[in-house]
């Protein structure tokens, strides 16, 4: 894989490079709010009805830029913090009363407006992809909460948690723009979300998601939106091909034998999904190594026995175990067969993002509190995540374009969200620090300390993306 980057000139001094970097950034703190805007938003949402001790900007600062401590702090701790930091004397009961429906509406509106304000970076499209307007990947992460909130956030039932929440997250891997970030009940399943949020899909988008989202109804809605999809073929969906004048169910055992006998690593067919729907798609088939197929079969036997079965697998299931099956409505010109698997692999980057949320942001570590306080805490963490995302995406873009280096979002998040919280507060809320200067300084730290350690012979996510959008 040949990669072409625009490197810094090695003859330039370090200070010249930083000046050049600063000039190339067109980031604006206006992508957040002024204190005046926050206070007005607090009044608009009913959080503030008359002048009092706590206004919108102060409340947001308390829960957003203090969010790393919320999992441990009591209301009394927060009251003391307000007194120490702002000279405000408020009882814990009064503070308890402030975490109400209006406070939640205020924070939700702030998050929604923040998402609409994002992407004000010059050359905001990370890579120029002529085939698709956006490449969107989406997944959800879930975590348990105190069972006292089960009536609002019912869990999985059975032996699982009685109360759980689900956060849906979708972003464009070309620009870094967040398309969806929302808090839901656990039983608001991904398939339901895929249909409910179809209005977020625009003409020319490529949607990459896992099986949980991609039922036939969702795929049809994507096509109706003049967009495209790429996902795995659901093993529970009937797949047909046309044989003469009739639809004939595909025999994957024959396909596996044919590919093995002819030394084929991949092939594709035009097929039709669903016993009734007969939804036309392009099926891309990859033959996987024997040892990987054997591992799949062992795991399937074990899972079958755990569920009370006898461990016997159907002939079709065994045949499918040797294959990776992908479906798309994009043409061969848009997504060549040798790019499909690599492009789908980019979806796994969202799992790393969820790991960051849980291991660094501690988004799931919230003490037993009332419903509105819990929701305020979670939304406040999401606001901080969006602000950090803006900084890290700016740095990641510049590192890759200028030096061919790939940012480790895990390492960068660890520094940004654990040790730079006070500086983020000064940048985004107090405006006493320049966002451009902050990003330049964070870039200098990142180019030495936040570089992704590449696995041997494994392309990075940036290289995978670049191979698709430029090596055509």
Residue, then its C-alpha position, 0 to 999 in steps of 0.5 A: x500500500x502506497x501512502x502519500x502525505x504532506x510532511x513538514x519541511x525538515x528545514x523549518x524550525x520547531x517554532x515555524x512549524x507551530x506557527x504554520x500549524x496554528x495558521x492552518x487551524x480554523x477552529x473556533x470557540x464559537x462552536x461552544x457557548x458564551x456564558x450569556x448564551x448558556x444563561x439564556x438557554x437555561x431561561x428558555x428551558x425553564x431551568x432558571x425562572x428568576x435570578x438566583x444563586x445558580x445560573x446556566x453557565x455555573x450549573x453546566x460548569x459544575x456537572x460538565x467540567x467536574x464530571x470525572x468526580x461525579x461518580x464519587x461526590x455527594x450533594x454535600x461535596x458539590x455544595x462545598x465545591x460551589x462555595x470554594x470555587x464560586x463563593x455560593x452558599x447553597x444547601x445540599x437539599x436546594x442543590x438536590x432540588x435543582x436536579x430536575x426535569x428542567x435541568x435535564x432539558x437544559x443539558x440536553x438542549x446544550x448537547x443538541x446545539x453543540x452537535x449542530x455547531x460542530x465542524x468549523x475546521x478548515x478543510x473539515x473533510x478528513x479525506x476526499x471521497x468522491x463516491x460517498x458524501x459521508x461514511x457513517x458508522x454506528x453502534x451502541x454501548x450499554x451499562x447497568x444502573x441502580x435497579x431503583x430506576x428499572x421503571x424508567x430504564x428497564x434492563x434485559x430481564x431474566x438473570x440480567x440487570x433490572x435497569x440499564x441504559x443504552x447510548x447510541x453513537x454515530x459519526x462520519x469517519x471522513x470528517x469526524x462529525x457526530x451524527x447521533x449521540x443519544x441516551x435511551x433505555x436498554x430495551x430500545x434495541x438497535x433495530x428499532x433505533x435504525x428505523x426511528x433515526x432514518x431521518x439522520x441519513x442523507x442522500x449519498x451517505x454510506x451506512x456501515x453497521x452491524x447486524x443488530x441494526x440492519x433488518x430488511x426494513x432498515x435496508x429498504x429505508x436507507x435505499x429510499x433515502x438515496x443512501x448506501x449500506x454495507x453490513x454482514x449478511x444476517x444468518x437468519x435471513x433467507x438468501x435467494x438467487x434467480x435460477x431461470x424464472x424462479x428464486x432459488x435458495x443459495x446453497x452455501x455448501x456448494x459455494x464453499x466447495x466451489x471456492x475451495x476447489x478453484x482456489x478463490x479467495x472471494x467472489x460476488x453475486x446478485x442475490x435477493x433477501x427475505x422469503x417475502x421481500x426479495x430485496x435485491x442486494x450485492x453479496x460479497x463472499x470471502x473464504x476464510x482460513x481453515x483454522x478460523x472456520x474451525x474456531x467458529x464451529x467450536x464456538x458455535x457448538x459450545x453456544x448451542x450446548x449452553x442453550x440446551x441443544x445437542x451441539x449438532x449444527x446444520x449443514x448450511x451453518x457449517x458451510x457458512x462458517x467458512x465464509x464472510x458474507x457482506x451485503x451492499x447496494x453500492x456498485x462495484x465501482x463505488x466499493x470494489x470487491x477487494x475494498x469491502x472487507x477493509x472498509x467494514x473493518x473500520x466499524x470496529x473503531x467505534x468499539x475503541x471509542x466505547x472503551x475510552x468512554x468506560x475506562x477513561x471517562x467512567x461514563x458507567x460509574x454513577x452512584x445511586x441517585x435519583x432519575x434526573x440527577x443520573x440523566x444530568x450526569x450522563x448527559x454532562x459526560x457526553x457534552x465533555x466527550x463531544x468537546x474532547x472529540x473536537x480537540x482530538x479530531x483536529x489533532x488527529x487530522x493534522x498529525x496524519x496530514x502533516x507527518x503521516x502519524x496516527x493518533x492513539x485516541x486512547x492515549x490522547x483521551x487519557x491526557x485530555x480528559x484526566x489532566x486537561x479538564x481545567x484547561x478545557x474549562x478555561x477554553x470553552x467556558x471562560x474563554x481565557x485560553x485560545x482554542x487554537x493555542x490549546x490545540x497547538x500545544x496538545x498537538x506537540x504533546x501528541x506527536x511525541x506521546x500519543x502516537x498509535x503503536x502499529x501492530x506488525x503487518x496490520x494497517x491502521x484505521x487511517x491507512x485503511x480509510x486512505x486506501x479506500x478513498x485515494x487508491x482507486 
